[in-house]
Amino acid sequence: MTARRRVLISGASIAGPALAFWMERAAWDVTVIERAPELRAGGQNIDIRGAGREVVRRMGVEDAIRARNTREAGTRFIGTRGQTVASFPAGRDDTGGATAELEILRGELSRVLFDLTHERVEYRFGTTIRSIDDRGAGAHVTFDDGTDEQFDLVVIAEGMRSRTRRLIFPGVDPIVSKNMSTAYLTIPREPDDTDWWRWYTATGGRSISLRPDNLGTIRATLSYPTRGDERADTGDDDSGRSRDALLRRFADAGWQAPRVLREMAHAKEFYLDRVGQVHLDTWHRGSVALVGDAAYCASPLSGMGTTLSLVGAYVLAGELGRSTDVETALQRYEDILRPFVERAQDLPPGTPRLANPRSRAGRALFHGVLRAASSRAGRRLTTGLFRPPADTFALPDYG
Ligand SMILES: Cc1cc2nc3c(=O)[nH]c(=O)nc-3n(C[C@H](O)[C@H](O)[C@H](O)COP(=O)(O)OP(=O)(O)OC[C@H]3O[C@@H](n4cnc5c(N)ncnc54)[C@H](O)[C@@H]3O)c2cc1C
């Protein structure tokens, strides 16, 4: 009997646990490490569309995800007096809608995938990779606690700002800024809140959005333009510095800004990040590969990040199951997936600038376009407006 091949996956959010599921099914011995001390619960609404939806069906978790659906009714653009400018109901099929038919909080999806895998996969929390010595047939990994182990394959699933990626591609900065930052926070639900994603456009390129969730709270975002070369505070910032900066930036923004800023002072879940994409010429080197946002983040603007992670994990494991030669499988994974990734990363012209106008005139124009698009006649012409290309990929059958 031949020994099971060993894979180490770094990152336990979406791509990591999804890959763990398929690798275990392909008879690999799977270890997942995660930098956080426990499974991270945070994150806002994410969409599962098209081919990503088919992957969760094949994993047998579509019903578990549906049971945790955020139940968002759709997307509503709000005017300066709080009035509805345009409404777009949630998608009614696998792919369409600014609000997808299958929407779930990131932390909830991560939990579903962890629950599905943890009995057959070893998870180690509070662990990171210090170094990787790629010796041709496999990689020797040293962890941050100084211990080391040998694996046939290492897969980095650490998200857009992956640090381990630098060990594989030193000197490469693959993040392309979209010149926008977004703060994510969870605030208490109030009686006047609705089940719609409400999106308010202030001037100065700023916007505020409020989204319902299935946990009885409201997920708020504050977005604003940043220059490509501007140093941004990112991550879970507890210093208060970025919150102070947001207080100043949104003080005169209008609509529900005072409420969101008031809640921000003590919001436990607060996360600020620069919106960006990851573009790399290759997603593997030797016995190390990348999957999910670490390899090809398309940004929240695309509505495709989670779908790409799920599909990427499926194809990567499928090709590794098909071939005994790791390098051949990694190259095929890339060849098969890259056209899909390129379509997902190809954002509509003017994104995100046109949806975040600087002036009052720009906002009036934006609202005029939305009003027309949401009318009955407009809907027929603009069905493709919120339809990311998630259904443009035929999932291979790996049996
Ligand atoms: C806390 C959080 C909140 C998010 N919120 C949103 C949101 O509101 N809206 C949205 O569209 N997308 C959000 N995302 C991103 C979204 O999850 C991804 O776009 C998509 O689902 C792809 O997931 P991924 O698994 O490739 O990467 P990610 O979801 O970014 O996960 C990467 C994982 O790797 C871990 N990690 C990072 N560095 C290391 C390291 N050196 N060693 C070990 N582990 C490491 C991280 O802790 C994380 O668990 C969020 C991600 C996180 C981690």
The ligand as an SDF file (V2000), in Angstrom:
LIG
                    3D

 53 58  0  0  0  0  0  0  0  0999 V2000
  -11.9830   38.5080    8.7670 C   0  0  0  0  0  0  0  0  0  0  0  0
  -12.3520   38.5980    7.2960 C   0  0  0  0  0  0  0  0  0  0  0  0
  -13.4380   39.3800    6.9200 C   0  0  0  0  0  0  0  0  0  0  0  0
  -13.8050   39.4810    5.5800 C   0  0  0  0  0  0  0  0  0  0  0  0
  -14.8780   40.2400    5.2600 N   0  0  0  0  0  0  0  0  0  0  0  0
  -15.3130   40.3160    3.9840 C   0  0  0  0  0  0  0  0  0  0  0  0
  -16.4720   41.0800    3.6340 C   0  0  0  0  0  0  0  0  0  0  0  0
  -17.1020   41.6750    4.4900 O   0  0  0  0  0  0  0  0  0  0  0  0
  -16.8500   41.1340    2.3290 N   0  0  0  0  0  0  0  0  0  0  0  0
  -16.1620   40.4610    1.3660 C   0  0  0  0  0  0  0  0  0  0  0  0
  -16.5310   40.5250    0.1960 O   0  0  0  0  0  0  0  0  0  0  0  0
  -15.0630   39.7430    1.6590 N   0  0  0  0  0  0  0  0  0  0  0  0
  -14.5990   39.6530    2.9500 C   0  0  0  0  0  0  0  0  0  0  0  0
  -13.4760   38.9260    3.2460 N   0  0  0  0  0  0  0  0  0  0  0  0
  -12.7310   38.3000    2.1400 C   0  0  0  0  0  0  0  0  0  0  0  0
  -13.4090   37.0270    1.6180 C   0  0  0  0  0  0  0  0  0  0  0  0
  -13.4680   36.0560    2.6280 O   0  0  0  0  0  0  0  0  0  0  0  0
  -12.5810   36.5490    0.4450 C   0  0  0  0  0  0  0  0  0  0  0  0
  -12.6370   37.4920   -0.5830 O   0  0  0  0  0  0  0  0  0  0  0  0
  -13.0020   35.2550   -0.2220 C   0  0  0  0  0  0  0  0  0  0  0  0
  -13.9900   34.5560    0.4340 O   0  0  0  0  0  0  0  0  0  0  0  0
  -11.7730   34.3810   -0.4650 C   0  0  0  0  0  0  0  0  0  0  0  0
  -11.3730   33.7900    0.7090 O   0  0  0  0  0  0  0  0  0  0  0  0
   -9.8930   33.2470    1.0030 P   0  0  0  0  0  0  0  0  0  0  0  0
  -10.1080   32.0460    1.8680 O   0  0  0  0  0  0  0  0  0  0  0  0
   -9.1060   33.0900   -0.2460 O   0  0  0  0  0  0  0  0  0  0  0  0
   -9.1950   34.4280    1.8120 O   0  0  0  0  0  0  0  0  0  0  0  0
   -9.5910   35.1370    3.1680 P   0  0  0  0  0  0  0  0  0  0  0  0
  -11.0460   35.0550    3.4150 O   0  0  0  0  0  0  0  0  0  0  0  0
   -8.9750   36.4810    3.1520 O   0  0  0  0  0  0  0  0  0  0  0  0
   -8.8960   34.2430    4.3060 O   0  0  0  0  0  0  0  0  0  0  0  0
   -7.5190   34.1140    4.5370 C   0  0  0  0  0  0  0  0  0  0  0  0
   -7.2960   33.3310    5.8250 C   0  0  0  0  0  0  0  0  0  0  0  0
   -5.8970   33.1190    6.0040 O   0  0  0  0  0  0  0  0  0  0  0  0
   -5.5300   33.4860    7.3070 C   0  0  0  0  0  0  0  0  0  0  0  0
   -4.1190   33.9160    7.2590 N   0  0  0  0  0  0  0  0  0  0  0  0
   -3.6310   35.0880    6.8030 C   0  0  0  0  0  0  0  0  0  0  0  0
   -2.2950   35.1110    6.8950 N   0  0  0  0  0  0  0  0  0  0  0  0
   -1.9220   33.9030    7.4000 C   0  0  0  0  0  0  0  0  0  0  0  0
   -0.6750   33.3210    7.7000 C   0  0  0  0  0  0  0  0  0  0  0  0
    0.4860   33.9810    7.4910 N   0  0  0  0  0  0  0  0  0  0  0  0
   -0.6470   32.0680    8.1910 N   0  0  0  0  0  0  0  0  0  0  0  0
   -1.8180   31.3830    8.4090 C   0  0  0  0  0  0  0  0  0  0  0  0
   -3.0370   31.8970    8.1510 N   0  0  0  0  0  0  0  0  0  0  0  0
   -3.0890   33.1390    7.6420 C   0  0  0  0  0  0  0  0  0  0  0  0
   -6.4920   34.5810    7.6880 C   0  0  0  0  0  0  0  0  0  0  0  0
   -6.5930   34.7450    9.0810 O   0  0  0  0  0  0  0  0  0  0  0  0
   -7.7830   34.0770    7.0710 C   0  0  0  0  0  0  0  0  0  0  0  0
   -8.4550   33.1790    7.9200 O   0  0  0  0  0  0  0  0  0  0  0  0
  -13.0590   38.7960    4.5860 C   0  0  0  0  0  0  0  0  0  0  0  0
  -11.9690   37.9920    4.9520 C   0  0  0  0  0  0  0  0  0  0  0  0
  -11.6140   37.8870    6.2970 C   0  0  0  0  0  0  0  0  0  0  0  0
  -10.4240   37.0080    6.6850 C   0  0  0  0  0  0  0  0  0  0  0  0
  1  2  1  0
  2  3  1  0
  2 52  2  0
  3  4  2  0
  4  5  1  0
  4 50  1  0
  5  6  2  0
  6  7  1  0
  6 13  1  0
  7  8  2  0
  7  9  1  0
  9 10  1  0
 10 11  2  0
 10 12  1  0
 12 13  2  0
 13 14  1  0
 14 15  1  0
 14 50  1  0
 15 16  1  0
 16 17  1  0
 16 18  1  0
 18 19  1  0
 18 20  1  0
 20 21  1  0
 20 22  1  0
 22 23  1  0
 23 24  1  0
 24 25  2  0
 24 26  1  0
 24 27  1  0
 27 28  1  0
 28 29  2  0
 28 30  1  0
 28 31  1  0
 31 32  1  0
 32 33  1  0
 33 34  1  0
 33 48  1  0
 34 35  1  0
 35 36  1  0
 35 46  1  0
 36 37  1  0
 36 45  1  0
 37 38  2  0
 38 39  1  0
 39 40  1  0
 39 45  2  0
 40 41  1  0
 40 42  2  0
 42 43  1  0
 43 44  2  0
 44 45  1  0
 46 47  1  0
 46 48  1  0
 48 49  1  0
 50 51  2  0
 51 52  1  0
 52 53  1  0
M  END
$$$$
